[in-house]
């Protein structure tokens, strides 16, 4: 890339756990579009594909957890997914590093679907610390796992790296066994509305335009596509000093020796710093690798680009064009200059764009930065998130953060749940999406069974169901 971006370095702090570079950039690869005016689409009848209790729109981490939880509770569930596999960014996006599921003492707080899912992974598809080391502050163990994205602030965490192909299969089989009807290659176009209630979605596929009707719809699109088009309120503000609003397409390089690379980073800090400076100078946009589930595969979750919108198709295209170029330039540069990369090759780029933030639901409740220090248990708690640093207690996730302020018939789970921009920095992560998806699925099943709006369910019944399904939910 010939353009030289503005680089903002994001450091780990008490308010954020991830350090990285964010590259501020403008669109360059595409010419401006020339569309103007409008055409009128013809009116037509749309065939009903299926009617069900719960329709889950999006098969990412939140959607998988939601569909599983609802089906386990006896609901007739359909999951609609636009790609050819389940897992969303954790599989198609190659975000195979699964963030922290333990608190700073080592207690396993994000469980439920998350625990069931990882327990079904084959041992060779999971790389992470042994259970007896969770919460360890031993300097040697923290240093070892710190280089492997499983220790932060000097504490070993349960934050494993998983094989993406095995994740696809495990998620698929869990949902099929639970009785979920899967619909791949289907893109939700707009909600079906009955007054102020979402009653389903209209979707597009190779079969044309069809309707999926449901008693409860769960928006697990990650971008709030369903609730936004249904008229629910939402927020779009970002935290400038964090990576949560940047985009990239991840990629992996094969033929590497990550242990050699990690030894270079650990034992030769001055040379590593010079290497990083050389990469920035040579390429402008630059990213160093993360470990994967195998020593011979290196994971690149960047370079992270800001200033472009995941709701703009031209901006999305720009990021894809750049990211595929970055894969080649990084492969060439690392092969020539990086210890452990002399035989590396381009193995795979992600099939899904790495989007971290677009919209956040305007919910009946909201997780906010100002509440982190108090650690108050929400009366409608449906799960617990680890905090960003040992300075703060765990974060109580309220059911109201999944419920629109006014819209009925719909719940929102995943990275677009209701929170402020600071809290979104960690509530967007895969385990938190599993947590909120699990809660939304259980709630949707109750609402469908009781024939009430999701906002009107008995929260105590929901909490009891979540506990039976293995989630950690405390009493206020």
C-alpha positions in Angstrom: 0.0 0.0 0.0 1.4 3.4 -0.9 -0.7 5.5 1.4 0.7 6.3 4.8 -2.0 6.1 7.5 -2.2 7.9 10.8 -1.4 5.3 13.5 -3.0 5.4 16.9 -1.4 3.0 19.4 -3.9 1.5 21.9 -2.3 0.3 25.0 -3.5 -2.2 27.6 -4.9 -0.3 30.6 -7.3 -0.6 33.5 -10.1 0.3 31.1 -9.1 -1.9 28.2 -7.3 -5.2 28.1 -6.0 -5.3 24.5 -3.0 -3.4 23.1 -2.9 -2.8 19.3 -2.3 -0.3 16.5 -5.4 1.3 14.9 -4.8 2.8 11.4 -7.0 5.7 10.5 -7.6 5.8 6.8 -9.9 7.0 4.0 -11.3 5.1 1.0 -8.9 4.9 -1.9 -9.4 1.8 -4.0 -12.9 2.6 -5.3 -14.2 5.4 -7.5 -17.3 7.2 -6.1 -20.6 5.6 -7.0 -22.8 7.6 -9.5 -26.3 6.4 -8.5 -29.1 9.0 -8.2 -32.8 9.1 -7.8 -34.9 6.0 -7.1 -37.0 3.3 -8.9 -40.2 1.7 -7.6 -40.2 -2.0 -6.7 -43.3 -3.9 -7.8 -45.7 -5.1 -5.1 -46.0 -8.9 -4.9 -47.2 -11.7 -2.6 -44.4 -13.5 -0.8 -44.5 -17.2 0.0 -44.2 -18.2 3.6 -41.2 -20.5 4.0 -41.9 -21.6 7.6 -43.7 -20.6 10.8 -42.0 -21.3 14.1 -41.8 -20.3 17.8 -38.4 -18.7 17.6 -36.6 -17.4 14.6 -32.9 -16.6 15.1 -31.4 -14.3 12.5 -27.7 -14.9 12.3 -25.6 -18.0 13.0 -22.7 -16.4 14.8 -21.7 -17.1 18.4 -24.9 -15.3 19.8 -27.2 -16.9 17.2 -25.8 -20.4 17.9 -26.2 -20.0 21.6 -29.7 -18.6 21.3 -31.0 -21.3 18.9 -29.5 -24.1 21.1 -31.0 -22.6 24.4 -34.5 -22.1 22.8 -34.6 -25.5 21.3 -33.3 -27.1 24.6 -36.3 -25.4 26.3 -38.7 -27.0 23.9 -39.2 -24.3 21.3 -39.6 -24.9 17.5 -36.5 -23.0 16.3 -35.3 -21.8 12.9 -31.8 -20.3 12.5 -31.2 -18.2 9.3 -27.6 -17.8 8.3 -26.3 -15.9 5.2 -23.0 -18.0 4.9 -22.4 -21.7 4.6 -21.5 -22.4 8.2 -22.1 -21.6 11.8 -19.9 -19.6 14.1 -19.8 -16.2 12.5 -16.6 -14.3 13.2 -15.3 -17.1 15.4 -15.1 -19.4 12.3 -15.7 -17.6 9.0 -14.0 -14.5 10.5 -11.0 -16.5 11.9 -11.4 -14.8 15.3 -10.2 -18.1 16.8 -8.9 -16.5 19.9 -11.8 -16.8 22.4 -11.5 -14.1 25.0 -11.6 -14.5 28.8 -14.3 -16.6 30.4 -12.8 -16.5 33.9 -12.7 -13.7 36.5 -9.5 -12.5 38.0 -9.5 -15.2 40.7 -9.8 -17.9 38.0 -13.5 -18.6 38.6 -15.3 -19.8 35.4 -18.1 -17.3 35.0 -19.1 -17.5 31.4 -20.4 -21.1 31.1 -23.8 -22.5 29.9 -23.6 -22.8 26.1 -20.0 -21.7 26.1 -18.9 -24.5 28.3 -21.0 -27.2 26.6 -19.5 -26.0 23.3 -15.9 -26.1 24.3 -16.3 -29.4 26.1 -17.3 -31.0 22.8 -14.2 -29.7 21.0 -11.5 -32.3 20.4 -8.4 -31.8 22.5 -6.2 -31.2 19.4 -8.5 -28.3 18.5 -8.1 -26.4 21.8 -4.9 -24.5 22.9 -5.0 -22.9 26.3 -3.9 -23.2 29.9 -4.9 -26.1 32.1 -7.8 -25.6 34.4 -5.5 -25.7 37.5 -3.7 -22.7 36.2 -6.8 -20.4 35.7 -6.3 -17.4 38.0 -2.6 -18.1 38.6 -0.4 -15.1 39.1 2.8 -17.1 38.9 5.2 -14.8 36.9 6.5 -17.6 34.7 3.1 -18.9 33.9 1.7 -15.4 33.3 4.6 -14.6 31.0 4.2 -17.9 29.1 0.4 -17.5 28.6 0.7 -13.7 28.1 2.4 -14.4 24.7 -0.4 -16.8 23.9 -3.4 -14.5 24.5 -4.4 -16.3 27.8 -2.9 -14.0 30.5 -3.6 -10.3 31.1 -2.5 -8.0 34.0 -0.3 -10.8 35.3 -3.1 -13.3 35.6 -3.6 -16.5 33.7 -7.2 -16.6 32.2 -9.3 -19.2 30.4 -9.1 -17.7 26.9 -8.3 -20.6 24.5 -7.6 -20.6 20.8 -9.8 -23.0 18.9 -9.7 -24.8 15.5 -12.2 -22.9 13.3 -13.2 -26.0 11.2 -13.9 -28.0 14.3 -15.9 -25.1 15.7 -18.1 -25.1 12.6 -18.9 -28.8 13.0 -19.4 -28.7 16.7 -21.9 -25.9 16.5 -23.7 -27.5 13.6 -24.1 -30.8 15.4 -25.2 -29.3 18.7 -28.0 -27.4 17.0 -29.1 -30.3 14.9 -29.2 -32.6 17.9 -31.3 -30.0 19.8 -33.8 -30.0 16.9 -33.0 -26.6 15.3 -33.9 -26.1 11.7 -30.9 -24.6 9.9 -31.2 -22.4 6.8 -27.9 -21.5 5.2 -27.3 -19.2 2.3 -30.3 -17.0 3.3 -30.1 -13.3 3.9 -32.6 -11.4 6.0 -33.9 -8.4 4.0 -36.5 -6.8 6.3 -38.7 -7.5 9.3 -42.4 -8.5 9.1 -44.3 -6.1 11.2 -47.7 -6.3 12.9 -48.2 -2.8 14.4 -45.2 -2.4 16.8 -44.4 -6.1 17.0 -41.9 -8.0 14.9 -43.6 -11.1 13.6 -40.9 -12.6 11.4 -38.5 -11.6 8.6 -38.5 -11.6 4.8 -35.3 -13.2 3.5 -33.6 -13.7 0.1 -32.1 -16.9 -1.1 -31.6 -18.9 -4.4 -35.3 -19.7 -3.9 -36.2 -16.0 -4.2 -37.9 -13.8 -1.6 -39.7 -15.7 1.2 -41.1 -15.0 4.7 -40.2 -16.7 8.0 -42.8 -16.1 10.6 -42.2 -16.5 14.4 -43.7 -15.8 17.8 -40.3 -14.3 18.8 -37.5 -13.1 16.6 -33.9 -12.9 17.9 -31.7 -10.4 16.1 -28.2 -12.0 16.2 -27.0 -10.2 13.0 -24.2 -8.4 15.0 -25.2 -5.1 13.3 -28.8 -4.8 14.5 -30.1 -5.1 11.0 -33.5 -6.5 12.1 -34.2 -4.1 15.0 -32.9 -1.1 13.1 -35.2 -1.8 10.2 -38.1 -2.5 12.6 -37.7 1.0 14.0 -36.0 0.3 17.4 -33.7 3.0 18.8 -30.0 2.4 18.7 -26.6 4.0 19.4 -23.6 4.4 17.1 -21.1 6.4 19.1 -17.6 4.9 19.5 -14.7 4.9 21.9 -12.0 6.6 19.9 -9.2 5.2 22.1 -10.1 1.6 21.6 -10.0 -1.0 18.8 -13.7 -1.8 19.1 -14.8 0.3 16.1 -12.1 -0.9 13.6 -12.4 -3.4 10.8 -10.2 -5.9 9.0 -10.3 -9.3 7.3 -8.2 -11.8 9.3 -5.9 -14.2 7.7 -3.5 -17.1 8.7 -0.1 -18.0 7.4 1.1 -21.6 7.3 4.6 -23.1 7.4 5.7 -21.1 10.4 7.4 -21.9 13.7 5.6 -19.8 16.3 7.8 -20.9 19.2 10.8 -19.4 17.4 8.8 -16.2 16.8 7.7 -16.0 20.4 11.3 -16.6 21.6 12.4 -13.7 19.4 9.8 -11.4 20.9 10.6 -12.5 24.4 14.4 -12.6 24.3 15.3 -9.8 21.9 13.0 -6.9 22.7 15.2 -4.3 21.0 15.4 -6.3 17.8 11.7 -6.9 17.9 11.1 -3.2 18.3 13.3 -2.5 15.3 11.5 -5.2 13.3 8.1 -3.6 14.1 9.4 -0.1 13.1 10.8 -1.6 9.8 7.4 -3.2 9.0 5.5 0.1 9.6 8.0 2.0 7.4 7.9 -0.6 4.6 4.1 -1.2 4.5 2.4 1.6 6.4 -0.3 -0.7 7.7 1.4 -3.4 9.8 0.4 -6.1 12.2 2.3 -8.7 14.2 0.8 -12.2 14.6 -1.1 -14.0 17.3 -0.7 -17.7 18.2 -3.3 -20.2 16.8 -4.3 -23.7 17.9 -1.2 -25.0 16.1 2.5 -24.0 16.3 2.8 -24.0 12.5 0.0 -21.5 11.8 0.1 -17.8 12.6 -3.0 -15.7 13.1 -3.2 -12.1 11.9 -6.2 -10.1 13.3 -5.3 -6.9 11.5 -4.1 -4.4 10.5 -7.1 -2.8 12.1 -8.6 0.0 10.1 -10.8 2.8 11.4 -12.7 5.6 9.6 -14.7 3.2 7.5 -18.2 1.9 8.1 -19.4 -1.7 8.1 -22.8 -0.3 7.0 -21.5 1.1 3.8 -21.0 -1.5 1.0 -18.2 0.5 -0.6 -16.3 0.8 2.7 -16.7 -2.9 3.3 -15.3 -3.5 -0.2 -12.4 -1.2 0.5 -11.5 -3.1 3.7 -11.6 -6.4 1.8 -9.4 -5.2 -1.0 -6.9 -3.8 1.4 -6.9 -6.8 3.7 -6.2 -9.3 0.9 -3.3 -7.1 -0.2 -2.1 -7.0 3.4 -2.0 -10.8 3.5 0.4 -10.9 0.6 2.6 -8.1 1.8 2.8 -9.4 5.3 3.6 -12.9 4.1 6.4 -11.6 1.9 7.8 -9.3 4.6 7.7 -11.9 7.4 9.2 -14.5 5.2 12.2 -12.3 4.6 12.7 -10.7 8.0 10.9 -12.6 10.8 12.4 -15.5 12.8 10.3 -18.6 12.4 8.7 -17.4 9.1 11.3 -18.4 6.5 9.0 -21.0 5.0 5.7 -19.3 5.5 2.9 -19.2 2.9 -0.6 -17.7 2.6 -2.9 -20.4 4.0 -6.3 -18.8 4.3 -8.1 -15.4 4.5 -11.3 -15.1 6.4 -14.6 -15.5 4.4 -16.2 -12.9 6.6 -15.3 -9.3 7.2 -14.0 -8.6 10.7 -16.6 -6.1 12.0 -16.4 -5.0 15.6 -19.1 -2.3 15.8 -21.9 -0.8 13.9 -25.1 -0.3 16.0 -26.0 -1.0 19.6 -29.5 -1.5 20.8 -31.3 1.2 22.7 -32.5 -1.3 25.4 -34.7 -1.3 28.4 -31.5 -1.5 30.4 -27.8 -0.8 29.6 -24.4 -1.7 30.7 -22.4 1.5 31.4 -18.8 2.3 32.3 -19.8 4.4 35.3 -21.3 1.2 36.9 -18.2 -0.9 36.6 -16.6 -0.1 40.0 -19.7 -0.8 42.1 -20.2 -4.4 40.8 -24.0 -4.3 41.6 -25.9 -7.5 40.7 -28.8 -6.5 38.4 -32.2 -7.8 39.6 -32.7 -9.3 36.1 -29.1 -10.7 35.8 -28.8 -13.3 33.0 -25.0 -13.7 33.1 -21.7 -12.4 34.3 -18.9 -11.0 32.2 -15.3 -10.8 33.4 -14.1 -7.2 33.9 -11.4 -5.5 31.9 -8.9 -5.4 34.7 -8.5 -6.6 38.4 -9.4 -3.1 39.4 -13.1 -3.9 38.7 -15.4 -6.7 39.9 -17.3 -8.8 37.4 -20.0 -7.1 35.3 -23.6 -8.1 35.8 -25.5 -8.5 32.5 -29.2 -7.5 32.8 -31.9 -9.1 30.7 -33.1 -5.6 29.9 -30.0 -5.0 27.8 -31.4 -7.5 25.3 -34.9 -6.0 25.2 -35.8 -3.0 23.0 -37.2 0.0 24.9 -40.5 -0.1 22.9 -40.4 -2.7 20.1 -42.1 -6.1 20.9 -41.6 -9.6 19.5 -37.9 -9.2 19.3 -34.7 -9.7 21.4 -31.2 -8.6 20.5 -28.2 -10.7 21.4 -24.5 -10.4 20.6 -22.2 -7.4 20.0 -25.2 -5.1 19.3 -26.7 -5.5 22.7 -27.5 -2.4 24.8 -24.3 -0.9 26.4 -22.2 2.2 26.2 -19.2 2.5 23.9 -16.7 1.7 26.6 -18.5 -1.4 27.7 -18.8 -2.5 24.1 -15.0 -3.0 24.1 -15.5 -6.3 25.9 -19.2 -7.1 25.5 -18.7 -7.6 21.8 -16.3 -10.5 22.4 -17.2 -14.1 21.5 -17.8 -15.4 25.1 -20.0 -12.4 25.9 -21.9 -13.1 22.6 -22.4 -16.7 23.8 -23.7 -15.4 27.1 -26.2 -12.9 25.7 -27.3 -15.4 23.0 -27.9 -18.1 25.6 -30.0 -15.7 27.6 -32.0 -14.4 24.6 -32.8 -18.0 23.4 -34.0 -19.1 26.8 -36.1 -15.9 27.2 -37.6 -16.3 23.7 -38.6 -19.9 24.4 -40.4 -18.8 27.6 -42.2 -15.9 25.8 -43.3 -18.2 23.0 -44.5 -20.9 25.4 -46.4 -18.4 27.6 -47.7 -16.4 24.6 -46.4 -13.1 26.1 -44.1 -10.4 24.9 -40.4 -11.0 25.7 -40.4 -8.0 28.0 -43.3 -9.5 30.0 -41.8 -12.8 31.0 -41.1 -13.7 34.6 -37.4 -13.0 35.0 -37.2 -15.5 37.9 -38.4 -18.3 35.5 -35.7 -17.2 33.0 -33.0 -17.2 35.6 -34.0 -20.7 36.8 -34.0 -22.0 33.2 -30.5 -20.5 32.5 -29.1 -22.2 35.7 -30.6 -25.5 34.6 -28.8 -25.1 31.3 -25.5 -24.5 33.0 -25.2 -20.7 33.0 -23.9 -18.7 36.0 -26.6 -16.4 37.3 -26.5 -14.9 40.8 -29.4 -13.7 43.0 -29.5 -9.9 43.4 
